[in-house]
Amino acid sequence: MVDDTVLGLFERSVREHPDRPAVSDGGRRLTYAELDRESDAAASGLRARGVGVEDRIGLYVERSADLFVAILGILKAGAAYVAVDSRYPDGRRDLMLRAGGAKLIIGEPAWRDRLAHLAAELVTLAELSEVSPAGPAGPVAAAVEPDTAASVLFTSGSSGEPKAIVLEHRNLVSFALNPGLPRLTSADRSGQISSVSFDAFHFEIWTTLAAGAEAVVLPPVPELLAADFQRQMKRYGITAMLVPTMVVNHVVREDRDAFASLRILQVGGDVLQPSACRDLLGGRFAGELYNLYGPAEITTACTAYRVTMADAESDLVPIGAPLPGVSAHVLSPQLREVGDGETGELFIGGPGVARGYQDQPELTDERFRTLTGDDGRPVRVYRTGDLVRRRDDGALEFIGRVDDQVKIRGYRVEPGEVERGLRRQRQVLDAVVLPDGTADDRRLIAVVVVDGTPGVAELRAQAARDLPDFMVPSHFIVVPQIPATEHGKRDTAALRELLDAHRLRRESHLPPGTETERYLVELWERLLGVENIGRNENFFALGGHSLQAFQMHRRISRDLGVKLPFQALLANTVLADLAGLIDQSVAGGGAA
């Protein structure tokens, strides 16, 4: 088996490192030889059930060593795996298994009832490993070619129905062996935390197995955080990870040394914040930090950038230069190359470009194009829909999405540029800018994470100093962290819910009517980072907590000379009610 299929990469590691650990999950550890034997047995069971080349097999199991056995067994039978995260809602799971064309589903024994309504039969690894009366059906790995389908991944579906992306063996190999990415050694232990349905899993399985390293299946990120993330990394001996960007942005805010034991930390999936890089690189982390970029359609990564402290002190971390073998075309709407420093849409070519979308030829033709390369030859590319610009040193900077552009008072605005402007403020750790309103009354809403307690008025004033007036957000919503999906990307649906709640507040807004109410509005806006507060709103419903209520209690006592019992304040958390209580206390001599 040659090295241009992932099975070839795995077989080479089996020959070179048969007794080294390949995967562990806290319950058991398999060497490369043991993983090879168990996956052979699974492949034999699949072949006995009629599975062959280019078939699709659903994969619906918990993250464990068995996950690796099942995937290798599917590939050795010649088929492609349709990986479904076991945490997905039933509707999403069923859509993926149906649209992915699953002929069989490898699942957990206790989950048969969950999938009984589907046409595809559920089988377990134990059942596949049983030898049939006619004898085992040998694996057909020799029939697998570089252009054989290996994996079917689904887009997030944030802008419509999820699409099934068909990745071939050659695509996965191009990522696992790309010399532009940090190389693992057989002594490395890579931490497996990503969803099997997310393309970061390609690093955790194929880059790891190609190097003869060990994949360590870790508990979910919330459990790692609860148990001290830094301590858990040391406990499991993790040396390399590819972590969703939003996870890194959040984790290092809680513990800047959480990844200190790693020699390689790669991030991808969203915008890497300079503030997170400052925290990480300013601590005890002494390894290599890489920012990766790439839609799932080009197999995990097509650009990479080694992040330094100088980048952390800037207002934007680049996504880097194209990896070896990758071509990056920055084009105008007329599909002409733009100059350095100019913004254009990114088209990517190279060995990572997927086969296309399964059973959607028209959509495939729309997103996968053919351009003329620098040598005059045709080159197949994927149209990313992302706006970038190329720096003088060849590194690319991510600007935003083509379909995110909006008109504000006649000006075309890219929300990503506004986000970048807001992040120039040292107190702004993260920011997302969303359009709101109709075409005639379009405005920008900023959802921000801040360091300290800067008031909304202060944020807006600074934005007005840094940005043209039509790019200054009309409203600011301060949150503890930007909502993220299980894949570590921005949770667009949750952000829209925030926007809807903000809109509802505006529509039901009742302005303050007394001096005391106006005082409380100003106090609450500073404490809570919320603007345009009305007299009918509740302190805790606006995001307040007990510590902030205590701060409010002290401010009222200091500013107004009113000594309210703290419990009386907690019993009157609607602004108008609290103002009335204060006025009553003042009229009665200063105590309620």
Secondary structure, 3 states (H helix, E strand, C coil): CCCCCHHHHHHHHHHHCCCCEEEECCCCEEEHHHHHHHHHHHHHHHHHCCCCCCCEEEEECCCCHHHHHHHHHHHHCCCEEEECCCCCCHHHHHHHHHHCCEEEEEECHHHCHHHCCCCCEEECHHHHHCCCCCCCCCCCHHHCCCCCEEEEEECCCCCCCCCEEEEEHHHHHHHHCCCCCCCCCCCCEEEECCCCCCCCHHHHHHHHHHCCCEEEECCCHHHHHHCCHHHHHHHHCCCEEEEEHHHHHHHHHHCCCCCCCCCEEEEECCCCCHHHHHHHHCCCCCCEEEEEECCHHHCCCCEEEECCHHHHCCCCCCCEEECCCCEEEEECCCCCECCCCCEEEEEEECCCCCCEECCCHHHHHHHEEEEECCCCCEEEEEEEEEEEEECCCCCEEEEEEHHHCEEECCEEECHHHHHHHHHCCCCEEEEEEEEECCHHHCEEEEEEEECCCCCHHHHHHHHHHHCCHHHCCCEEEECCCCCECCCCCECHHHHHHHHHHHHHHHHCCCCCCCHHHHHHHHHHHHHHCECCCCCCCECCCCCCCHHHHHHHHHHHHHHHCCECCHHHHHCCCEHHHHHHHHHHHHHCCCEC
